[in-house]
Amino acid sequence: MTLSIEMKGGVFTATCFFLCSVAVLFLGGCLAKKIHYEIPPSHHALTNISKLHVEQFSGQNASFLKNILIQEIYKIPNFDYEEEYPEGDEHAAFISGEVSVYSVRDEKEDRRKTRVSLVQRDVVQRPSRESNRIRQRIFDFAEVPFKERAVHRTMDLDIQFTVTSAKTGRVLYTNKEKNSFQQSYIGEENILLMPLPQDEMERLGRQLIQRFLEKLNPSLSRKTLELETGTSPLPLTWGMADVGHPRILHGNRYAVAQEYEKALKIWNYVVFSPRGFKMKEQFVFTDDVFAQLKSAKFPQRVIQPLLELRNQTLTLQELDAILPKLVGPAHFRQYSLIVKSHARNTKNKDSLNLASAHYNLGAVYRLQNKLELAAYHFAQANAFAPGEKYAQAWTDVQHELGDFNPLDTMMDRTIEAASKMLPPPDSMIKIEKILIDFEKGDVAKEGYPKLEPVELEILDPNNSEAAAPTQLDSGTVPLDLN
């Protein structure tokens, strides 16, 4: 791509200045997302060994995994790989491995579900003396049964490793290393995009072998945790320039500076605080929007006048002017926030930002060894935007908790079930079940989500939208009716 720059009197044109500003912002966003940390050597580290040889590998797809092991040994500066058996060398050891579990299980499920659809029908009224026959369009809601396909993939890999001294024949290390993966692919499109099992197993095996070699490495392991930035495309860039969600980025800056408590509270604020609507936001009233409102038990007396907006796209200003006239001032005050939340055209972007905030929360909680909290947030991230990274992080934490069996059929041990559970008791946010009756207009609550107040400096006082709040007040969160 060629960029032509117009110079006038030694001054960049406005377009060039804008592009340069975007580049600076993008670079700033990238710099504020990596946490560098070190892991000390494990007590299994081979302090006097500098040469490794892979002697024997057995079990299913053993040669495939053996090749991965050799490749990974070459990447460690402290070890040299010996092609020949290093007999009698006091600085050498050989590795043997047995693949005891190599399992890929795809369980298919046909879920019988119902979908609320908007059905249009024409009603012909009888003519009166003054008029001809009148044809009137009426919209009804119908529950349409359908079948939703799902594939639940569970992968499990166990390798028994033994490391033996080439000089003495003494066993230096032996252990069964385990790795698993679990994900649900729901809907035809997601099923078609499922990775090939062999590709997934290669990734799983490489990850398992890297962890095994880290235990043997006598040097500090330098790690980099890359936080997610979310999405918020800059105006006038047609979605091509995206430096990330402002508040997620501010949380990232605290995390990079290892001020984790402040970072955690900012990300929690992103997840649980009410989200406002920008003046330039648009609201699209599709049939799906009305079906969602109906599925959420929205009052018919409110939905019916809203049908006047069917297939229309409105700005926030236009919607605020029209809604009170359609549903009345009282219903406008009571339901406008929920209507806007369903109709806004940024819902997909919100899901990506929620997934990013939850992932960052899980990643930092994992660094702090708060594994129950980490697992909760990884499951939430996967629920908002299903992805390999989120699912693998959740499964890894299950193994770290020490009692996870990927072949367990218990419903509460799947990532899909985990995403529907309440946060652990030590969560920063306290949530209880909230019941709402739209017909009566009341809320039966056992508790609301709350944030403990914390003082936070304003990172960018010139940008009120992007700046972190000076105080995260205790408050309520709007119900997600999607």
N, C-alpha and C positions, 0 to 999 in steps of 0.2 A: 504494500500500500504506500503510495507516494503522498506526502503532505506538502503542499505549496504554501509558503508563508509570504504574505504581502507586507512590505516595509514602507512606511510613509514617514519621512523625516526622522528615521531612527526609532520609531515607536511601533510596537506590535499592534496589529489590528485587534479589534475586540474579540474576534473569533479565536485568534491565536492565544490571546490572554486567557480566554475561558478554557481552552484545551490545556494550557499549562497549569491553570488552577486545579482542573480535574486531576491531572497527573500528580500534583503535589498532594491532593486529598487522598488519592488512591494509594500513594506510597505511604502516607501517614497511617491509613487504615491497616495496610499490610504489616507495618512495623509493630503494631500494637496487638498482636494475636499469638505470639509464641512465648511459651513459658519454658525456660531452660532449667533443667535440674539434673542432679547426679544421684545415682544409686550406688552405694558402696558394694564392694565384692561380697558375695555370699560366703558362708562358712564352708561351702563345697568347692571353692575356687582352687584350681590346680596351680599352686604357687611355684612349684619347681618344674613344671611341664611347659615346654615351648613347641613341641611337635606332636601332631595328632595323625593317626592313621585309622581309617575305617576298615575293620577287618571283616565283619560278617553282618549281614542284614537279612532277616527272614520275615516271612509273613506276606500278607496280601499287598501287592504293589510295592514290595520291598526295594527293588532296584530303582524305581521312580523316586522314592523318599530318600534312598541312599545318595542319589545324585544331588538332591536338594541339600542334604547335610554337607556334602563335600563343597558345594558352592558357598555355603554359609561359613564354613571354616576359613576359606580363602579371604573372607571379608574382615576377619578379626586380626588386627595387627599383632597381637601377642602370641598367635599360633601360626606355625607353618604346617601345611599339609604334606604328609609323606606318602608318596605313591607306593613305595615298597615297605614291607613290614620292618619296623625299626627294632630289631631284636637286640636286647642287651643295652639299649641306649637309656641312660638314667633320666634324660630329659624328654623322653618320649612316652606316649601312651596310646593305646588303641581302643577304639570304640566299637562295640557291637550293639545291635538293636534288633528287637523283635516287635513286629507290628501285631499287637494283640487284638485291636479293634480298628476296623476300617469300614464305617457304616454310613451309607447315604440312604435316607428314607424319605420318600415323598408321599405323603398321605393326601389323597384327593377327597374333597368334601363338596357335596351339593347342598347348599343352604336354601331352604324354602323361606322366602321373604315376601313381604308385600311392599309395594311402592304406592304412595299417594300421588295420583295424577289429576291434573285439571282437565275436565271433559267439557267441551262446548256443545250445546244443543240449541237448536232453533225451536222456539215456541210460537205457534201461529195463533194469535188472538182472534176471536170472532169479530167480524166487522160491525160497526155501529151504523146508525142511520147517517151520521155525518162523515164517516171515513171508510176507506177500503180496509181489506184485511191487513193486519199489522203483524210483521214478523219480528220477533224479539229474541235476542241472543241471551241465553242464561248459561252460567258456568256452575258445574257441580264438581265435587271431589269424589273420586272413586279409588278404592283400594284394589290395586292390580297385583295379583300374585306373580312372582317371577323366581327363577332359579339362579342363584349366585354361586359361581364356581370358586373354589379355594384350594390351594395346594399348600400344605404345611410341611416345610422341609426341615428335617433334623439331621445333622451330620455329627459324627463322633469319631475321633481318632485317638487311639492310645498306643504309645510306643514305650516298651521297656528298654531303657538304656543301661549299659554297663561300661564303665571306663576302667581299664586295667593298666597297671604300670608295665611298660615293656622291659624294665630291668628286673623287677622282683616278682612279677605276676600277681601282685596284690591288687585287690579291687579298690579303686580310689573313689568311685561314686557309682551308685546304682539307684535307679528310681523309675517309676512308671510316670511318664509325662502325658498329660491329657489336654485335649483341646476339643471344643464343640462349637456348633453354630446352629441357631434356630431362627427361622423367619417364616411368616405366613404371607403368601402371595394371593391377593384377593382380587378377583375380576379378570376378565379375559386378557386385557392389555398387560397387566402385571405378570400374569402367568406366561405370556409369550416372551416377556423380557427376562425371565428367570435365567440366571447364569448356568452354564453347563456344569454338571456335578464334578467333572474332572478338574475344571478350572477352580471351582470352589475348594476342592480337596487340596490342590496345589497351594492355594493361599493359606488354608488351614494348617497344612503340613509345614510350610515355611515359617509360619508364626510359631508353631510348637517348637520347631528346631531352634529358632532364634532364642526362645526363652531357655531352652536347655543349655545352649552354649553360653548364655549370659551367666548361668550359675557356675560355669567352669572358668570364666574369664577372671583373672586375678586383678584386673584394673577397674577403676571406676567406670561405670556405664553412664555416658552422657546422653541424656534424653531430651527430646523437644516435644512438648505438647502443643499442638496447633489448635487454638480455639477457633470457633466459627464466628463469622462477622454478621450473619444475617443478610438481609437484602433491603435496599432502599434506593432505587435508581435515581440519579440526579435529574432534576427537571431539564427539559430541552436537550436531552441526550438520547432520546428514543430508546431508553433502556440499556444503552451500551456502556454507560459509566455508572458503576454501582460500587460505592465505597463501603457499604454495609449500613446496618441499622444503627442510628446514632447512640442509643442507650446501650445496646450490646457492645459497641466499640468502647464506650466509656467504662463499662464493666471490665472489658478486656485489658484496658490500660491499668486498672487497679490490680488485676490478676498478674499481669506481667511484672508489676512492681512488688508482687507477693503480698499485697494488701487484700488477702482473700476474703475476709469478712465483708468488706465494702463491695467487692466484686459480686459476691454471692447475693447481697441484698439488692444491688442494682438489677441483676438478672432476674431475681424473684419479682422485682417490681415490673419488669418487662412481661413476665409470665402472668402475673395475677392482677395487675392494676387495670382499671378500665381504660380502654383505648378510645381516644377522641377521634373526631373526623375532621379532615382538612377541608378547607373551603373549595379546593379544586377536585375533591373526590367526587366520583360519579356513582350513582345508584341505579342498577339495572333490574327491572321487575320482570323477570322471566317466569315461565310456568314452574320451574324448579323452586324458585323463591317462594311462591305461593304454596307449593306442596310441602316445603319445609315448615312454613308457618302452620299449616294444617296438622302436620305430623307432631308438631310441638304443642298441640292442643290449644292453639290460638283461638280466641273467641270468634265465632262466625260473624257476629255483629261488627267486628273490626275488619275481618278479612273481606267481607262482601264489598264494602265501599272501596277498599284498596284495589279491587279488580279493575277499577277505572284506569289504573296506572299500568295495566298489562302491556308488555312489550315496549315500555317507554324507558328512556334513560334521562335521569334528572341530576342536576347539581345539588349540593347541599342546600344552597339558598332557595332553589326552586322547590325542593322537597319540604323544607321547613315552611314554605308559604302555602303549599298545597295540602299537606297532611292534616292540619287542624280543620280545614274546611271539609275534608272527606270524612274524618272519623270523629270530629268534635274536639274541643280543647281538652276535656278531661281524659279521653282516650289517647290523645296526642301526648300528654304528659306521662301517661302510664306505659305506653307501648312504643313510642317513637324510637327509643334507643334499640330495642330488639328488632324492629322492622329495618332500621338502618343497618344493623349488624348483619342481617341476612342478605340485604340487597346490595351492599357495598361491593364494588368491583375489585377490591384489594384483598378478598378473603384468602386467595391462594398465597399471596405474599405474607399474610399474617401467619398462616400455617408454617411457612418456611422459617419465619422469625421465631415463632414459638419453639419449633424443633431446635433451632440453633441455641436459643437461651437455655432450654432444658439440657442439651448436650453439654454446654459449658458448665452448667451446674453439676452435672454428673461427673464430668472430667475432674473438676477441682475437688469435689467431695471424695473422689477416688484417690487423688493425691493425698488427701488428709486421712485416708483409710476409713472413711465413713461409708462403708460399702452398701448398707441398706439404703441410704439416701442416694448414693450413686446409681444403684439399680433402679430405683423409682424414676429418677429423671431420665435415664437412658431409655426406659420403657415408654415414657411420655414422649420423648423425642421421636421414637420410632412410630408412635401412634399418629403424630401430626404429619410426619413425612417419612414413610417407611423406607429404610435404606440399610445397606450392608453394614456400614460403619456403626450405626446405632445398635443394630441387632447383635453384632459381634461384641460391642462394648458391654451390652447387657449380659450376654452369655459368659464373657470373661469374668465379670463380677460374680456371677453365680458360682463359678468354680472357685473363686477366691473366698467366697463365703464358706466353701468346704463341704457342702452336702448336696450338690447338684448332680442329678442323673439326667442327661439329655434324653434318655429313652423313657423317662418317667411319664406316665400318661395322666398324672394328676392335673386337673384343669388349672389350678392356681400356680403351676410351675411353668406355664408358657408365657412368652413375651406378650402375646395378645391379651391374656388374662391379667398379667401384671400391670398393663397400662390402665386398667379400670379400677385399680386399687387406690385407696386413700394413701396420702404420704405417711411415712413412718412417724412414730410419736415424737422423735426429736427433730422433725422438720421445722424450718424457720417459719413456714406457713402452716397454720392450724385450720384444717378443713373438716367440716361435718356435712352430713347429707342435708341438702336444701330442697324442699318441696315447694312447688309453686302451683297455685290454682288460678288459672287465668279467668275463669268464669266468675269466681268470687273476688278476684283481685287481691288475695292475701298470700303471704309467704309464711309457710310453717318451717321454721329453721331450728336446728339444734346447735348451730354455731356458724360463724362467718370466717372466711380467710382473713388473717391479720398479719401485718408486718410490724416487727418491733422497730420503733423509731431509731434512726441513726443519723448523726450529722455527717453530711457529705459536702465537700467543697464543690463549688460550681466550676467545672472544667473549662467551659467556654461561655463566659457571661454575655457574649454578643449574640449567642444563638440560644434562645430560650427553649426551643423545641429539642435541640440536641443536648442541652446541658443536663447533667444529672441533677435530680431534685435535691434541694438543700436538706430536706427531711422527708423520709418515707413515712408518712402517717399511717396509722392503723386505719383500715377501711374495709369496704366490701368490694366484691368483684361481681360483674354482671354474669349471669348464668349463660353458659355456652349451650345454645339450643340446636347446634348442628347435629 
